[in-house]
Amino acid sequence: MSILAVLFVFFFDLVLVAGFRVFHKQLSDRFYKRCAIAFSFEALSTLILFLLPFEEWRYFSFTLLFDLQCIKGLMLWSAIRSLDSPTSHKWWVPVVFVGYFLLLLAADLLGLGQFVVSQIAITLPLIFNLMPAWTLYRSQWISWKSYQLLLGCILLSQILFAAAVQMGDLDTEWTALLYYLNVVSNVFVGLSAMVIGMKRLHARLEKALKTIVSMRNQTEAIVKASMDSILITDIEGRILFANPVAKSFFIGGAKEHPNLFENEFHSEAEDEESFSLESINRALNLNNNAFVKYQCMMEHQTQGRIPVEFTVVPILNDEGKLLSFYIRDLREQRQNEVAIVQERDRTKQLNKQLCVALEQAKHMTEKAEQANASKNDFLGVMSHELRTPLSAIIGMASMMEQEPLTAQQRQSAASINYCGQSLLLIIGDILNYSRIEAGRVELLKKPFSLRQNLQQILTLVRDQCNHKKLRLYAVLHPRLPLEIVGDEGKIRQILTNLVNNAVKFTEKGHVSINLRVLTTDQKHLSQLEITVADTGIGINKEQKDRLFEAFYQADCSTSRKYQGTGLGLAISKRLIKAMGGEIQVDSIPGKGSTFTALIPCSHVDADSSDVFNFEWNVIYVDPDESGLSWFKTNLSAYGVEVKCYPSVENFLQGESAKRLSKTICLIDQQALLKLDEEPQVMGKFKRLQARVPVVFALHQVTDVLQEFKYSIAKPFLIEQFMEKAATIPLEWNQKDIATEEIPSAILQFEPLQINVLVAEDHPINCKLAKLYLDNLGCTNRIVHDGNEALAALEEEAFDVVLMDLHMPALDGFEATRRLIKLHEGKDRPRIIALTADNSKNEKEVALEAGMDEFLLKPIKIEKLREVLIKQMKVLTRNKLRQ
């Protein structure tokens, strides 16, 4: 009876394993091994139930049976976990086995009572046996309904087993009945697992079937869509299947499937094996039934001889061997190959032509570089050749203006000087534009003063503005930094071009210049804004589009009326673009134009603007309303109190000397010249100027101006006026006034008293240099080449040498090198280079040769004096060090 029960349990345990088996195609060995261990514990508990006498070993057998049930549930849980994870749980078996005994012993020792202890002993095996079902559900091996079914069977089995154990000491028949009922419940567990497994298997089969159908549909779609012919034949070549392309190509209108080899095939080469069933079978046997390829010519019934490629793949099935043929029509491929060969030949020809073109381009580039070098040499020579006579013309005219001449003679000398300066500007524009077009724009960034540069530009255009009776207003923003970092020369050239352009095309009215620095978010990075506005002729939209083109002016009539090359704006735009800036123009024909340039720059210190300690109140008298507005607006920006009057008479009527404490008067020349017609007003004004300091803004010298101590030349900057006013003592009285004549146009300099050697080959420039040096109070000696200069230096000691760079026999470069070598270890004279070549290379070579200063012809006497004084200071410092 007991043996039958044990076998019955094993049988249904195997049913349970079979149910699990269908969960997966191939379960791991760990699963079966752990299931075998679990069912061994199941059989062992069955034997104990029927063989062990409960009366003698009641407590021990009771505990052992439930402990074995716990271990059975544990091993089943471990087996199911092994399906998802390889983790081993072998150490859990002894822990649970011993722990169960200890737990019940502890409960008994604590005096919990037999009922409580028995409930703990029953509940723990129940939990361990429910764990496998829960794990199956959590791992998504079974659904919720399947889990409920399996859970009910396991609960029933465990309850019946617990009842059989507890009834074992009362009635053996009842025990057997309960245990058999437990076996029946285990059968339900196994059947439930089988049903669950079958459902899962059915779902898996349905999924596989759908996959097969989907793959079949995809394969059919691919076969139908294939541009190649696909055939399946039997071993004798009879066509069993053909895709649409193959049907139209091989079968045509035949009702029955013909034999593939009824067509005639020819090898493309004599040494190639022909395409036949015999050759195919031999090739497949050699290739272990892999696949073979053939290329041959096929005699088609309607299309003639066609090149085709066959790929033969054997198909092995239960019915025998089939052959699948993948056939490609090679006509298009052969045409493409011919086209590729032709294209390759054409490409080779083009490559040859390209190589020839590259050689020609290289040769032309070399010629262009040679031409560019020749052009640069030509520009250098032309610069020298043009500037040399111009130097003499301008210099001689300047010296003539210093002589006591008649009014007509002085006017003629001034005209010569003006025309020479104009011609010099034209030459400079042409040479500068040539350098820019050649891409030789080099930026030199260094700190410089905008104010000083603007003052120099005002000096340059002063005579032209006064001649045309134009008002020129220059405005520097009060917060303008003392210095900005940028290319000083190019910014000055841009500003000069814009101002000259405005003055040239303005016949009446005024020209205004406004400079300010726009700060950015980044530290020390700014933009210089240059605004030049005029009340000139203006330009229309069509002219504006071409305004910045080289050699272009507003129109032909303007070109004839206003002289110039038309390069100023083109040069300015290119320089601004090279510095990363931009320029724009707004204009109304007949009313004027406004040019605005933005140039990136940086400033040394944002707070380093001019600070003037100005304690005067100011009265400005000017008949021009725009001049009054400009002066008051810009001076008031510095916090100065300003009053304006249109005439001296209005000023005298509105003010008295008593109310003019700490007040300075600025009188425009046009306002004062009207006093010649009003003697009474002139007398009153003379009495007032004894009590109040007067600064006169003059355009030109007249007899009326001889009685005034302080004057300032127009156009001027507000800051220049403030500096002039700062030289006047605040405690003004009659004793401070010493009537002083305005100096005439004749320049008079304090003698320098130095010995100068001039090395110059041009005779007129020699005369000009001697005139300059005599006027400056310098003893001098003239030589005509480098050899004569070296000989003169051996005969006599000189403080300074003015060395022309291009001279016959021995040029200035080599003469300088020999001079420095001759005076090695001794004091040598300072060497100043003279040249009409304004190239950067010329200056670099001169400085490398050892020259101390560089002067560009034509040279002004003021510039020469400045350089001589600078070099004398260097000589003095050198002597003090010794």
C-alpha positions in Angstrom: 0.0 0.0 0.0 2.7 2.4 0.9 4.9 1.5 -2.1 1.9 2.1 -4.4 1.4 5.5 -2.7 5.0 6.5 -3.2 4.9 5.4 -6.9 1.6 7.3 -7.3 3.3 10.4 -5.9 6.3 10.1 -8.2 4.0 9.6 -11.2 2.1 12.8 -10.7 5.3 14.6 -9.8 6.6 13.7 -13.2 3.3 15.0 -14.6 4.1 18.3 -12.9 7.6 18.4 -14.4 6.1 17.7 -17.8 3.9 20.7 -17.3 6.9 22.9 -16.6 8.8 21.4 -19.5 6.5 23.0 -22.1 7.2 26.4 -20.7 10.4 26.6 -22.7 11.9 25.0 -25.7 15.0 23.8 -23.7 15.0 24.1 -20.0 18.3 24.2 -18.2 19.8 21.1 -16.4 19.7 23.0 -13.1 15.9 23.0 -13.4 15.6 19.2 -13.7 18.2 18.6 -11.1 16.5 20.8 -8.5 13.1 19.4 -9.4 14.4 15.8 -8.8 15.7 16.9 -5.4 12.3 18.4 -4.5 10.4 15.3 -5.5 12.8 13.1 -3.6 11.9 15.0 -0.5 8.2 14.5 -1.5 8.7 10.7 -1.7 10.7 10.7 1.6 7.9 12.4 3.4 5.4 9.9 2.0 7.5 7.0 3.3 7.8 8.6 6.7 4.1 9.1 6.9 3.4 5.4 6.3 6.4 3.7 7.9 7.3 5.8 11.0 5.3 4.9 14.1 3.7 8.1 15.3 3.1 6.8 18.9 6.8 6.3 19.6 8.2 9.3 17.6 5.3 11.6 17.5 7.0 15.0 18.0 10.1 14.1 15.9 8.0 12.7 13.0 5.6 15.6 13.1 8.4 18.1 12.8 10.4 16.0 10.2 7.4 15.7 7.8 6.7 19.4 7.7 10.4 20.2 7.5 10.7 18.0 4.4 7.7 19.7 2.9 9.4 23.1 3.5 12.6 21.8 1.7 10.5 20.5 -1.1 8.8 23.9 -1.7 12.2 25.6 -1.4 13.8 23.4 -4.1 10.8 23.9 -6.4 11.2 27.7 -6.0 14.9 27.4 -6.6 14.3 25.3 -9.8 11.9 27.9 -11.2 14.3 30.7 -10.3 17.0 28.9 -12.3 15.0 29.4 -15.5 15.8 33.2 -15.2 19.0 33.3 -13.1 21.9 30.9 -12.5 22.1 31.8 -8.8 22.7 28.7 -6.6 20.5 28.1 -3.5 22.3 25.0 -2.1 23.1 26.6 1.2 19.5 27.3 1.8 18.6 23.6 2.3 20.6 23.0 5.5 19.6 26.5 6.8 15.9 25.8 6.3 16.2 22.2 7.6 18.0 23.2 10.9 16.1 26.5 11.2 12.7 24.9 11.1 13.7 22.6 14.0 15.2 25.5 16.0 12.1 27.7 15.4 9.7 25.0 16.8 12.0 24.3 19.7 12.2 28.0 20.5 8.4 28.3 20.4 8.1 25.3 22.7 10.6 26.6 25.1 8.9 30.0 25.2 5.7 28.2 26.4 3.6 29.3 23.5 1.4 26.2 23.7 0.9 23.2 21.6 -1.8 24.8 19.4 0.4 27.8 18.5 3.4 25.6 17.8 1.4 23.3 15.6 0.0 26.2 13.6 3.5 27.6 13.1 4.6 24.1 12.0 1.8 23.9 9.4 2.0 27.5 8.1 5.7 27.5 7.2 5.4 24.5 4.8 2.4 26.1 3.3 4.3 29.3 2.6 7.3 27.5 1.1 5.1 25.5 -1.2 3.2 28.6 -2.4 6.6 30.3 -3.3 7.0 28.4 -6.6 3.6 29.4 -7.9 4.2 33.1 -6.9 7.6 33.0 -8.6 6.0 31.7 -11.8 3.5 34.6 -11.8 6.1 37.3 -10.9 8.4 36.1 -13.7 5.5 36.3 -16.1 5.6 32.6 -16.9 1.9 32.2 -16.1 -1.1 34.6 -16.1 -3.2 35.7 -13.1 -5.9 33.1 -13.8 -3.4 30.3 -14.1 -1.8 31.5 -10.9 -5.2 31.3 -9.1 -5.8 27.8 -10.4 -2.4 26.6 -9.4 -2.6 28.3 -6.0 -5.9 26.6 -5.2 -4.5 23.1 -6.0 -1.4 23.7 -3.8 -3.5 25.0 -0.9 -5.8 22.0 -1.1 -2.8 19.6 -1.3 -1.0 21.1 1.7 -4.2 21.2 3.9 -4.9 17.6 3.2 -1.3 16.6 3.9 -1.4 18.6 7.2 -4.6 16.9 8.2 -3.2 13.4 7.4 -0.2 14.1 9.6 -2.3 15.2 12.5 -4.7 12.3 12.2 -1.9 9.7 11.9 -2.1 8.7 15.6 -5.9 8.4 15.6 -6.9 6.2 12.7 -4.7 4.6 10.1 -7.5 4.4 7.6 -8.4 8.0 8.0 -4.7 8.8 7.6 -4.5 6.9 4.3 -7.7 8.4 3.1 -6.5 11.9 3.8 -3.1 11.2 2.2 -4.7 9.8 -0.9 -6.9 12.9 -1.1 -3.6 14.8 -0.9 -2.2 12.7 -3.8 -5.4 13.5 -5.8 -4.8 17.2 -5.1 -1.2 16.8 -6.3 -2.6 15.3 -9.4 -4.7 18.5 -9.8 -1.5 20.5 -9.3 0.2 18.5 -12.1 -2.8 18.7 -14.4 -3.0 22.4 -13.8 0.7 22.8 -14.7 0.1 20.7 -17.8 -2.9 22.8 -18.8 -1.0 26.0 -18.2 2.0 24.6 -20.2 -0.3 23.5 -23.1 -1.9 27.0 -23.3 1.6 28.6 -23.4 2.7 26.1 -26.0 -0.4 26.8 -28.1 0.2 30.6 -27.9 3.9 30.0 -28.8 2.8 27.8 -31.8 0.4 30.5 -33.0 3.1 33.1 -32.7 5.5 30.9 -34.7 2.8 30.3 -37.3 2.2 34.0 -37.7 5.9 34.6 -38.0 6.1 31.9 -40.7 3.2 33.4 -42.6 4.7 36.8 -42.3 8.1 35.6 -43.5 6.4 33.7 -46.4 4.5 36.9 -47.4 7.7 38.9 -47.3 9.6 36.3 -49.3 6.8 36.3 -51.9 6.8 40.1 -52.1 10.6 40.1 -52.5 10.4 37.4 -55.2 7.7 39.2 -57.1 9.4 42.5 -56.8 12.8 41.2 -57.9 14.1 42.5 -61.2 16.0 39.2 -61.7 14.4 36.0 -62.8 13.9 33.3 -60.1 13.2 29.7 -61.0 12.8 26.4 -59.1 13.2 23.3 -61.1 13.4 19.6 -60.4 16.6 17.6 -60.9 15.9 17.3 -64.6 15.4 21.0 -65.2 11.6 21.1 -65.5 10.4 24.5 -64.2 8.2 24.1 -61.1 8.1 27.8 -60.0 8.8 31.1 -61.7 8.5 34.7 -60.5 6.7 37.2 -62.8 10.0 38.3 -64.5 11.0 34.7 -65.1 7.6 33.8 -66.5 7.7 36.6 -69.1 11.3 35.7 -70.0 11.4 31.9 -70.0 7.8 30.6 -70.1 6.0 33.2 -72.2 2.5 31.9 -73.2 3.3 28.2 -72.6 0.5 26.4 -70.7 2.8 23.8 -69.2 6.0 24.5 -67.4 8.8 23.8 -70.0 12.3 22.6 -69.3 14.8 25.3 -68.7 17.5 23.5 -70.7 15.3 23.5 -73.9 16.9 27.0 -74.4 20.3 27.1 -76.1 23.2 28.3 -74.0 26.8 29.2 -75.3 29.9 29.8 -73.3 31.4 33.3 -73.7 34.9 31.9 -74.0 36.1 28.7 -75.7 37.9 27.4 -72.5 34.8 27.8 -70.3 32.5 24.9 -69.5 29.1 25.0 -71.1 26.0 25.6 -69.0 24.2 22.2 -68.6 22.7 19.9 -66.0 25.8 17.8 -66.0 28.1 20.7 -65.4 25.8 22.0 -62.6 25.7 18.6 -60.8 29.5 18.3 -61.0 30.1 21.8 -59.7 27.6 21.3 -56.8 29.3 18.0 -55.8 32.7 19.7 -55.8 31.3 22.6 -53.7 29.5 20.4 -51.2 26.1 21.5 -52.5 26.8 25.2 -51.7 26.1 27.2 -54.9 27.7 27.7 -58.4 27.7 30.7 -60.8 27.8 30.8 -64.6 28.0 33.6 -67.1 27.0 32.6 -70.6 25.1 33.7 -73.7 21.5 32.6 -74.1 19.7 32.3 -77.4 16.3 33.9 -76.7 13.4 33.1 -79.0 12.4 36.7 -79.5 15.2 38.9 -78.1 18.1 37.1 -79.7 21.5 36.4 -78.0 21.5 37.8 -74.4 24.3 37.7 -71.8 23.0 36.2 -68.6 24.4 35.2 -65.2 23.0 32.0 -63.4 23.4 31.4 -59.7 22.3 27.8 -58.9 21.5 26.8 -55.3 20.3 23.3 -54.4 17.2 22.8 -52.3 17.1 19.6 -50.2 13.8 18.3 -49.0 12.0 15.0 -48.2 11.0 14.6 -51.8 14.5 14.9 -53.1 16.7 17.6 -54.6 15.4 20.7 -56.2 17.4 23.4 -58.0 16.8 27.2 -57.5 18.1 29.5 -60.3 18.7 33.2 -59.8 19.1 34.6 -63.3 20.3 38.2 -64.1 20.1 39.8 -67.5 23.6 41.3 -68.0 22.7 43.6 -71.0 22.4 46.7 -68.9 25.4 45.8 -66.8 27.5 45.3 -69.9 26.3 48.6 -71.3 27.2 50.2 -68.0 30.6 48.6 -68.0 31.2 50.0 -71.5 30.0 53.4 -70.3 32.3 53.2 -67.3 35.3 52.3 -69.5 34.4 55.2 -71.8 34.0 57.5 -68.8 37.3 56.3 -67.4 39.0 57.1 -70.7 37.3 60.4 -70.8 38.4 61.1 -67.2 42.0 60.2 -68.0 41.8 62.6 -70.9 40.3 65.3 -68.7 43.0 64.6 -66.1 45.7 65.1 -68.7 44.0 68.4 -69.7 43.7 69.4 -66.1 47.4 68.7 -65.5 48.2 70.8 -68.5 45.8 73.5 -67.2 47.4 73.3 -63.7 50.8 73.7 -65.3 49.6 76.7 -67.2 47.9 78.1 -64.1 51.1 77.6 -62.1 53.1 79.3 -64.9 50.6 82.1 -65.0 50.7 82.4 -61.2 54.4 82.7 -61.3 54.1 85.3 -64.0 51.4 87.1 -61.9 53.6 87.0 -58.9 56.5 88.4 -61.0 54.2 91.0 -62.3 53.0 91.8 -58.8 56.6 92.1 -57.6 57.3 94.3 -60.6 54.3 96.4 -59.8 55.4 96.7 -56.2 58.8 97.7 -57.4 57.3 100.1 -59.9 55.1 101.7 -57.1 58.1 102.0 -54.9 60.1 103.7 -57.7 57.1 105.9 -58.7 56.6 106.9 -55.1 60.2 107.9 -54.9 60.3 109.6 -58.2 57.1 111.5 -57.7 57.7 112.5 -54.1 61.2 113.7 -54.7 60.3 116.6 -57.0 57.2 117.2 -54.9 59.3 117.5 -51.8 61.3 120.2 -53.5 58.2 122.0 -54.8 56.4 122.0 -51.4 59.5 122.7 -49.5 60.5 125.7 -51.6 57.0 127.1 -51.6 56.9 126.8 -47.8 60.2 128.6 -47.5 59.0 131.3 -49.9 56.0 131.9 -47.7 58.4 132.7 -44.8 60.1 135.4 -46.8 58.9 139.1 -46.8 56.8 139.1 -50.0 54.1 141.2 -51.5 50.5 140.1 -51.2 50.5 138.8 -54.7 53.7 136.9 -54.3 52.5 135.4 -51.0 49.3 134.3 -52.7 51.2 132.7 -55.5 53.5 130.8 -53.1 50.5 129.6 -51.1 48.9 128.4 -54.4 52.0 126.4 -55.3 52.1 124.9 -51.8 48.4 124.0 -51.9 48.6 122.4 -55.4 51.7 120.4 -54.3 49.9 119.2 -51.2 46.8 118.2 -53.3 49.0 116.3 -55.8 50.7 114.6 -52.8 47.3 113.4 -51.5 46.4 112.1 -54.9 49.6 110.1 -55.2 49.1 108.8 -51.7 45.5 107.6 -52.5 46.7 105.8 -55.6 49.6 104.0 -53.8 47.4 103.2 -50.8 44.7 101.7 -53.0 47.2 99.6 -54.9 48.5 98.2 -51.6 45.0 97.3 -50.5 44.1 95.7 -53.8 47.3 93.6 -53.5 46.1 92.3 -50.1 49.0 94.0 -48.3 46.9 95.5 -45.4 48.7 94.9 -42.2 47.2 96.0 -38.9 49.4 97.5 -36.2 47.6 97.8 -32.8 49.0 100.1 -30.2 47.6 102.8 -27.8 47.1 106.2 -29.3 45.2 109.5 -28.6 42.1 110.2 -30.7 42.2 113.8 -29.6 45.7 114.5 -30.9 44.9 112.9 -34.2 41.7 114.9 -34.6 43.6 118.1 -33.8 46.1 117.3 -36.6 43.2 116.7 -39.1 41.6 120.0 -38.1 44.9 121.7 -38.9 45.1 120.0 -42.3 41.7 121.1 -43.4 41.7 124.6 -41.7 42.8 126.6 -44.7 40.3 124.8 -47.0 37.4 125.5 -44.6 38.4 129.1 -44.1 38.8 129.6 -47.9 35.3 128.2 -48.4 33.9 130.0 -45.3 32.7 126.7 -43.9 32.1 126.1 -40.2 33.8 122.9 -39.0 32.6 121.5 -35.7 34.4 118.7 -34.0 33.0 116.9 -31.0 34.7 114.5 -28.6 32.5 112.7 -26.2 33.2 113.8 -22.6 33.8 110.2 -21.5 36.1 109.5 -24.4 39.1 107.5 -23.2 42.5 109.2 -23.3 43.8 106.4 -25.4 42.4 103.5 -27.4 44.2 100.5 -28.8 44.0 100.2 -32.6 45.8 101.0 -35.9 46.5 104.7 -35.5 47.6 105.3 -39.0 44.7 103.6 -40.7 42.1 105.2 -38.4 43.6 108.6 -39.0 43.5 108.0 -42.8 39.9 106.9 -42.6 38.9 110.0 -40.6 41.0 112.3 -42.9 39.3 110.8 -46.0 35.8 111.3 -44.6 36.5 114.9 -43.5 38.2 115.8 -46.8 35.3 114.3 -48.7 32.7 116.3 -46.6 34.6 119.6 -47.0 35.2 119.1 -50.7 31.5 118.6 -51.5 30.1 121.3 -49.2 29.9 124.8 -50.6 28.2 126.5 -47.7 27.0 125.6 -44.2 29.1 123.4 -42.0 30.8 120.1 -41.5 30.6 118.2 -38.1 32.8 115.5 -36.7 31.7 113.4 -33.8 33.9 110.8 -32.1 32.8 108.5 -29.3 33.6 105.0 -28.0 30.7 102.6 -27.6 31.5 100.1 -24.8 30.4 96.4 -25.0 29.7 93.7 -22.4 33.2 92.3 -22.7 36.0 94.0 -20.6 38.0 96.6 -22.5 36.4 95.7 -25.9 34.7 98.6 -27.6 33.7 100.2 -30.9 34.9 103.5 -32.1 32.1 105.4 -33.8 33.1 108.1 -36.3 30.3 110.3 -37.6 31.0 112.9 -40.2 28.0 115.0 -41.4 27.9 117.9 -43.9 25.4 120.3 -45.5 26.7 119.6 -49.0 25.3 118.5 -52.3 24.1 115.0 -51.0 23.6 111.9 -53.1 20.6 110.0 -54.4 19.9 106.2 -54.0 21.4 105.2 -57.3 24.7 107.1 -56.6 24.8 105.7 -53.0 24.9 102.1 -54.4 28.2 102.8 -56.2 29.6 105.3 -53.7 32.3 103.1 -52.3 33.6 101.9 -55.7 37.1 102.8 -56.7 37.5 105.9 -58.9 33.8 106.7 -58.7 32.3 110.1 -57.8 28.6 111.1 -57.6 28.3 111.9 -61.4 30.4 113.1 -64.3 29.5 116.8 -63.8 30.6 116.5 -60.2 33.8 114.8 -61.3 34.6 117.8 -63.4 33.7 120.3 -60.8 35.3 118.6 -57.8 38.8 117.4 -58.4 40.2 114.1 -57.0 40.7 110.5 -57.7 37.5 109.1 -56.3 39.5 106.7 -54.1 39.1 108.2 -50.7 35.8 106.4 -49.8 36.9 103.1 -51.5 40.1 103.1 -49.4 38.2 104.0 -46.2 35.7 101.1 -46.7 38.4 98.6 -47.4 40.4 99.6 -44.4 37.3 99.5 -42.1 36.5 96.1 -43.4 40.0 94.9 -42.8 39.7 96.0 -39.2 36.4 94.1 -38.8 34.2 97.2 -38.9 31.5 98.7 -41.1 30.5 102.0 -42.7 27.1 103.3 -43.8 25.9 106.6 -45.3 22.6 108.5 -45.1 22.0 111.3 -47.5 19.3 113.6 -48.8 20.1 115.2 -52.2 20.6 119.0 -51.8 20.7 118.8 -48.0 23.8 116.9 -47.1 25.2 113.5 -46.1 26.1 111.7 -42.9 28.8 109.0 -42.9 29.0 106.7 -39.8 31.8 104.2 -39.3 32.1 101.6 -36.6 35.6 100.2 -35.9 36.3 97.6 -33.3 38.9 98.7 -30.8 39.9 98.3 -27.1 40.6 100.9 -24.5 43.3 100.9 -21.9 41.1 102.0 -19.1 37.4 102.8 -19.3 37.7 105.6 -16.7 40.8 107.3 -18.3 38.9 110.2 -19.9 40.1 113.8 -19.9 39.5 115.6 -16.6 39.6 119.4 -16.8 39.7 121.6 -13.7 37.8 124.4 -15.3 36.7 127.3 -13.0 35.6 129.9 -15.6 32.2 130.9 -16.7 32.1 131.4 -20.5 30.5 134.0 -22.8 30.6 133.1 -26.5 29.8 135.6 -29.3 29.3 134.3 -32.8 26.9 135.5 -35.5 26.4 131.9 -36.7 23.5 130.3 -34.9 24.8 126.7 -35.5 28.2 127.8 -34.0 26.5 129.1 -30.9 24.5 125.8 -30.5 27.6 123.6 -31.0 29.7 125.5 -28.5 27.1 125.7 -25.8 26.0 122.1 -26.1 29.5 120.6 -26.0 31.0 122.9 -23.3 27.9 122.5 -21.1 28.6 118.7 -21.2 31.6 119.4 -19.0 29.4 121.3 -16.4 30.5 124.8 -17.5 28.0 127.7 -17.5 27.8 129.2 -21.0 26.0 132.3 -22.3 25.8 133.0 -26.0 25.3 136.2 -28.0 25.0 136.8 -31.7 27.0 140.1 -31.7 29.4 142.1 -29.5 26.8 144.8 -29.2 24.2 142.4 -27.8 26.9 141.1 -25.4 27.8 144.6 -24.1 24.1 145.5 -23.7 23.4 142.3 -21.7 26.4 142.2 -19.5 28.6 144.5 -17.4 32.1 144.2 -16.1 30.9 144.0 -12.5 28.8 140.9 -13.2 31.6 139.2 -15.1 33.6 137.8 -12.2 35.5 134.7 -13.2 34.2 135.0 -16.7 36.1 134.5 -19.9 34.8 135.8 -23.3 35.3 133.9 -26.6 34.7 136.2 -29.5 34.4 134.8 -33.1 36.4 136.8 -35.7 33.3 137.5 -37.8 31.6 139.2 -34.8 34.7 141.3 -34.1 35.3 142.4 -37.7 31.9 144.2 -37.6 33.3 146.5 -34.9 35.2 148.5 -37.6 31.9 149.9 -38.7 30.9 150.8 -35.1 33.6 152.9 -33.4 31.6 153.5 -30.3 31.0 149.8 -29.7 34.7 149.1 -30.3 35.7 151.7 -27.7 33.4 150.2 -25.2 34.6 146.8 -25.9 38.3 147.8 -25.5 37.4 149.2 -22.0 35.7 146.0 -21.1 38.6 143.8 -22.2 40.7 145.5 -19.6 38.5 144.0 -16.9 37.6 140.7 -18.6 39.9 138.2 -20.4 39.0 137.8 -24.1 40.0 134.9 -26.3 39.6 135.4 -30.0 38.6 132.6 -32.4 40.4 133.6 -35.6 40.2 132.5 -39.2 43.1 134.8 -40.4 45.3 137.6 -39.2 43.9 141.2 -39.5 44.9 144.5 -38.0 41.9 144.5 -35.7 43.3 141.4 -33.9 46.7 142.9 -33.0 45.5 144.2 -29.6 44.6 140.8 -28.1 46.8 138.5 -26.0 44.9 135.2 -26.3 43.7 133.6 -29.5 42.8 130.2 -30.8 42.7 129.2 -34.5 39.4 127.9 -36.0 38.3 125.2 -36.3 39.1 124.0 -32.8 38.1 121.4 -30.2 36.2 122.4 -27.1 39.1 120.7 -25.2 41.6 123.0 -26.9 39.6 126.1 -25.8 39.5 124.8 -22.2 43.3 124.2 -22.3 43.8 127.7 -23.6 41.5 129.2 -20.9 43.4 127.3 -18.2 46.5 129.4 -19.1 44.7 132.6 -18.2 45.1 133.7 -14.5 41.8 133.7 -12.5 42.7 137.1 -10.9 42.5 139.1 -14.1 43.4 142.8 -14.1 44.9 145.5 -16.4 48.4 144.7 -15.1 48.2 141.2 -16.6 47.7 142.6 -20.1 50.7 143.3 -22.2 49.6 144.1 -25.7 51.1 141.6 -28.0 51.0 141.3 -31.7 49.6 138.2 -33.4 52.6 136.5 -35.0 52.8 136.8 -38.8 52.9 133.9 -41.1 56.7 133.9 -41.1 58.0 131.0 -39.0 60.8 131.8 -36.6 62.5 129.1 -34.6 65.0 129.1 -31.7 68.4 128.1 -33.1 69.3 124.4 -32.5 73.1 124.9 -32.8 74.0 121.5 -34.0 76.2 120.3 -36.8 74.3 118.3 -39.5 75.6 116.3 -42.5 73.2 116.0 -45.4 73.7 113.1 -47.9 71.3 113.8 -50.9 71.8 113.4 -54.6 68.9 115.6 -55.8 70.2 119.2 -56.3 66.9 120.9 -55.5 66.4 118.8 -52.4 70.0 119.7 -51.4 69.1 123.4 -51.6 65.9 122.8 -49.7 67.7 120.9 -46.9 70.2 123.8 -46.6 67.4 126.4 -46.4 65.6 124.3 -43.7 68.8 123.8 -41.6 69.9 127.4 -41.9 66.4 128.5 -40.8 66.7 126.1 -37.8 70.1 127.5 -36.8 72.1 124.4 -37.7 75.5 124.4 -39.2 75.4 122.0 -42.1 77.4 120.4 -45.0 76.0 118.9 -48.2 77.3 115.8 -49.9 75.9 113.9 -52.9 76.5 110.1 -52.2 77.4 107.6 -49.6 81.2 107.7 -50.3 81.3 111.4 -49.9 79.3 111.1 -46.6 81.9 108.6 -45.2 84.7 110.9 -46.3 83.1 113.9 -44.6 82.6 112.0 -41.4 86.4 111.2 -41.3 87.2 114.9 -41.7 84.6 116.4 -39.3 82.4 115.4 -36.4 78.7 115.7 -36.9 75.8 115.4 -34.5 73.2 114.2 -37.0 73.4 112.7 -40.5 70.4 113.2 -42.9 70.9 110.1 -45.1 69.0 109.7 -48.4 68.4 106.0 -49.0 68.7 106.0 -52.8 71.9 107.6 -54.1 74.4 106.8 -56.9 77.8 105.0 -56.2 77.0 104.1 -52.6 73.4 104.1 -51.3 72.2 105.1 -47.9 71.8 101.6 -46.6 75.4 100.5 -47.2 76.7 103.9 -46.2 74.9 103.5 -42.8 76.4 100.0 -42.2 79.9 101.3 -42.9 79.4 104.3 -40.7 78.3 102.2 -37.8 81.2 99.9 -38.3 83.6 102.8 -38.5 82.3 104.2 -35.2 82.2 100.8 -33.4 83.0 101.3 -29.7 82.8 105.1 -30.1 80.1 107.8 -30.1 78.5 108.0 -33.5 76.2 110.6 -35.0 72.5 110.0 -35.1 71.3 108.8 -38.5 68.0 110.0 -40.0 66.7 108.2 -43.1 65.3 110.4 -45.9 63.2 108.7 -48.7 60.2 109.2 -50.9 59.3 105.5 -50.8 56.5 105.0 -48.4 56.6 101.2 -48.3 56.8 99.2 -45.0 59.7 97.2 -46.4 61.7 100.3 -47.0 61.3 101.4 -43.4 62.1 98.0 -42.0 65.3 97.7 -44.1 66.4 101.2 -43.0 66.0 100.4 -39.4 67.7 97.0 -39.8 70.6 98.8 -41.3 71.0 100.8 -38.1 69.3 104.1 -38.9 67.7 105.8 -35.9 64.7 107.7 -37.5 62.8 107.6 -40.7 61.4 110.7 -42.5 59.2 110.5 -45.6 59.5 113.2 -48.3 58.2 115.8 -48.7 59.5 117.0 -45.3 58.0 119.9 -43.5 60.4 122.1 -41.5 58.3 121.7 -38.4 58.7 117.9 -38.6 62.4 118.1 -39.3 62.8 120.3 -36.2 60.8 117.9 -34.1 63.0 114.9 -35.2 66.3 116.8 -34.7 65.3 117.8 -31.2 64.3 114.2 -30.4 67.7 112.9 -31.6 69.6 115.6 -29.7 67.9 114.5 -26.5 69.1 110.9 -27.2 72.7 112.2 -27.7 72.5 114.1 -24.5 71.3 111.1 -22.5 74.1 108.9 -24.0 76.7 111.5 -23.0 75.4 111.7 -19.5 75.5 107.9 -19.1 79.2 108.0 -19.9 
